[in-house]
Amino acid sequence: MAGEASRSDRAIADARRIVLKIGSSLLVDRRTNAVDRARLEGLAMRVAGWMADGKQVLVVSSGAVALGARRLGPKARAGSLDGKQASAAVGQSLLMAAWASAFEPHGVVTAQILLTRDDTETRRRWLNARATVGALLDMGVIPVVNENDTVATDEIRYGDNDRLAARVAQMIGADLLILLSDVDGLYTADPRTHPDAVHIPVVETLTPAIEAMATGPNAGAGMGAGGMATKLMAARIAADAGCATLIAAGRSMEAGATFHGETRSTLIRAATTVKAAYKQWIGGSLAPRGELVVDPGCARALLEGKSLLAVGLVSANGAFGKGDPVDIVDGAGAGIARGLVRYDAGDLSRIVGVRSADLAAALGYEGGPVVIHADDLALRRT
């Protein structure tokens, strides 16, 4: 037990950016369908402690539908999509008020972020969401994220907040995803029905055999859409993005003393680094929408790890939008890199070769000198 706790302690200590997901069964008292304030305050105390250690934390929180249904009472149509959406609309403000109240004693500000699947799968919206969340984290604010159940339909739903949390971790380059559950990690079988099931403290690589150990949602909890199967699906998304996953029980969070010796968990290691995963995604998974030709000085700067500036451009070709992938080539047509461009084709054609000081006049607005940031570049050759 001590070894498992110290392992989770190290994972948290080493993380710079953490995504913490809490499900409905942990936040909402099943008997009353009201917020479990003791547990929420315990969570807030722990998160505030992480922030005091210099970490950035984002919370993915369920609970809006359950809280809204309680407030609506008999008027809530729990079984229908529009009924759930109506409950979510009512419950979101209640959920955010509860989080704000829990963090207020620690001097921590919270912000609400509602996402649909399109926000993490459409490049422009992904970039905008990432920039907003990044700005909040840099300000010391805790974004509280939930699926936008009020408008999401089956076609644009994540389906559960485990996968939402993994996509958010991928989007913001998190080092650690913590999925709080009603069990203390992964077992060889469901411990609720198999008393002889063996706890697995560490998973080095997610294999089909490991994934076969997972089970569905906890029917006894009476709420929530996830289960161990969705947690392992989320862990795979996170691992491929360079983010480790910690699956732990959330029931002992009330005193704010989890991960310090008395709680065991399962740590699923990342398959790569955050930076390498992101660069690989840009360089190998995205089809280019255009091509930028750069001068020799710019080409050298890019190979040295610098950002692409407008002044180094020779030409911009293609019909691309802001956030689209484009190839970068030298004057001979040799590939240098692929990256996510910060201007659409029309605006970029107006600032080809323009010095930074003259950009605002050429554009008619302040767009900034960076055409593609170094963080959004995957080099083709070294």
Stockholm file with secondary structure:
# STOCKHOLM 1.0

chainA/1-382         MAGEASRSDRAIADARRIVLKIGSSLLVDRRTNAVDRARLEGLAMRVAGWMADGKQVLVVSSGAVALGARRLGPKARAGSLDGKQASAAVGQSLLMAAWASAFEPHGVVTAQILLTRDDTETRRRWLNARATVGALLDMGVIPVVNENDTVATDEIRYGDNDRLAARVAQMIGADLLILLSDVDGLYTADPRTHPDAVHIPVVETLTPAIEAMATGPNAGAGMGAGGMATKLMAARIAADAGCATLIAAGRSMEAGATFHGETRSTLIRAATTVKAAYKQWIGGSLAPRGELVVDPGCARALLEGKSLLAVGLVSANGAFGKGDPVDIVDGAGAGIARGLVRYDAGDLSRIVGVRSADLAAALGYEGGPVVIHADDLALRRT
#=GR chainA/1-382 SS CHHHHHHHHHHHHHCSEEEEEECHHHHBCTTTCSBCHHHHHHHHHHHHHHHHTTCEEEEEECCHHHHHHHHHGGGCCTTSHHHHHHHHHHHHHHHHHHHHHHHGGGTCCEEEEEECHHHHHSHHHHHHHHHHHHHHHHTTCEEEEEECTTTCCGGGCCSSHHHHHHHHHHHHTCSEEEEEESSSSEESSCTTTCTTCCEECEESSCCHHHHTTCCCCCGGGCCCSCCHHHHHHHHHHHHHTTCEEEEEECGGGGGTCCSSSSCCEEEECCSSCHHHHHHHHHHHHCCCCEEEEECHHHHHHHHTTCCEEGGGEEEEEECCCTTCEEEEECTTCCEEEEEECSSCHHHHHHSTTCCGGGHHHHHSSCCCSEEECGGGEEESCC
#=GC SS_cons         CHHHHHHHHHHHHHCSEEEEEECHHHHBCTTTCSBCHHHHHHHHHHHHHHHHTTCEEEEEECCHHHHHHHHHGGGCCTTSHHHHHHHHHHHHHHHHHHHHHHHGGGTCCEEEEEECHHHHHSHHHHHHHHHHHHHHHHTTCEEEEEECTTTCCGGGCCSSHHHHHHHHHHHHTCSEEEEEESSSSEESSCTTTCTTCCEECEESSCCHHHHTTCCCCCGGGCCCSCCHHHHHHHHHHHHHTTCEEEEEECGGGGGTCCSSSSCCEEEECCSSCHHHHHHHHHHHHCCCCEEEEECHHHHHHHHTTCCEEGGGEEEEEECCCTTCEEEEECTTCCEEEEEECSSCHHHHHHSTTCCGGGHHHHHSSCCCSEEECGGGEEESCC
//
